[in-house]
Amino acid sequence: MAEQPKLSPTCVIDVQDSTISVLETERGRLMLTNPVGAKILELCDGVRTVDQIAAEIAAGFPGAEVDVVKADVEEFLAIARGKGVVAG
C-alpha cells in the first residue's frame, strides 16, 4: 500500500508573510518552512499518497519533472516526520 502521510493533530500552524511556523505542541518542536512546504503539509491529509502530493506540487510549476519534485517532497516529509509534524 502506498504511503499516505498525515499532518499531526498536535500541530499549530502560524503564517507570517512567506514564513510558515509549524509547532508540534506535544514534543515542543518547531519547523519553519516556505509556502511550498506549507502546501505539502496541507496536502498531508492521510488520504493522498506521496505520488499524488508530488504531482499536485509539480502541477504548480510548469516544466517541473514529477520525479524530481517527488524526491524533494520525500526529503521534506522525512524532516517533518523527524520533528513529529507528519505521521505515515
C-alpha positions as CSV (number, residue, x, y, z in Angstrom):
1,M,0.0,0.0,0.0
2,A,1.2,3.5,-0.8
3,E,2.3,5.8,1.9
4,Q,-0.4,8.4,2.9
5,P,1.2,11.0,5.2
6,K,-1.0,12.9,7.6
7,L,-0.3,16.2,9.5
8,S,-0.1,15.6,13.2
9,P,-3.2,16.8,15.1
10,T,-0.9,18.3,17.7
11,C,0.4,20.9,15.3
12,V,-0.3,24.6,15.3
13,I,0.5,26.5,12.1
14,D,1.3,30.2,12.0
15,V,1.7,32.2,8.8
16,Q,3.8,35.4,8.8
17,D,4.3,36.7,5.2
18,S,6.2,34.0,3.4
19,T,7.4,32.1,6.5
20,I,5.3,29.4,8.0
21,S,5.9,28.2,11.5
22,V,4.7,24.7,12.5
23,L,4.8,24.0,16.2
24,E,4.3,20.4,17.2
25,T,2.9,21.0,20.7
26,E,3.4,17.6,22.2
27,R,7.2,17.5,21.8
28,G,7.6,21.2,21.6
29,R,9.4,21.0,18.2
30,L,9.3,23.9,15.7
31,M,9.6,23.6,12.0
32,L,9.9,26.6,9.7
33,T,9.0,26.3,6.1
34,N,8.1,28.3,3.0
35,P,4.8,28.4,1.1
36,V,5.7,25.2,-0.9
37,G,6.4,23.4,2.3
38,A,3.1,24.6,3.7
39,K,1.3,23.3,0.6
40,I,2.9,19.9,1.1
41,L,1.7,19.9,4.7
42,E,-1.8,21.0,3.6
43,L,-1.9,18.0,1.3
44,C,-0.9,15.6,4.0
45,D,-4.4,14.6,4.8
46,G,-4.0,10.8,5.3
47,V,-5.8,10.2,2.0
48,R,-3.3,11.4,-0.6
49,T,-0.3,9.4,-1.4
50,V,3.2,10.8,-1.7
51,D,2.9,10.4,-5.5
52,Q,-0.3,12.4,-5.5
53,I,1.2,15.1,-3.4
54,A,4.2,15.4,-5.6
55,A,2.0,15.5,-8.8
56,E,-0.1,18.3,-7.3
57,I,3.0,20.3,-6.3
58,A,4.6,19.7,-9.7
59,A,1.4,21.0,-11.4
60,G,2.1,24.4,-9.8
61,F,5.5,24.6,-11.5
62,P,5.2,24.4,-15.3
63,G,8.1,22.2,-16.7
64,A,8.8,20.6,-13.3
65,E,9.5,16.9,-13.5
66,V,7.3,14.9,-11.2
67,D,10.2,12.5,-10.2
68,V,12.4,15.4,-9.2
69,V,9.5,17.0,-7.2
70,K,8.7,13.7,-5.6
71,A,12.3,13.4,-4.3
72,D,12.0,16.9,-2.8
73,V,8.7,16.0,-1.3
74,E,10.1,12.8,0.2
75,E,13.1,14.8,1.7
76,F,10.7,17.4,3.2
77,L,8.5,14.7,4.7
78,A,11.5,12.9,6.2
79,I,12.4,16.2,8.0
80,A,8.7,16.8,9.0
81,R,8.5,13.2,10.4
82,G,11.6,13.7,12.4
83,K,10.0,16.8,14.1
84,G,6.8,14.9,14.7
85,V,4.9,17.1,12.3
86,V,3.8,14.3,10.0
87,A,2.9,10.7,10.5
88,G,2.8,8.0,7.9
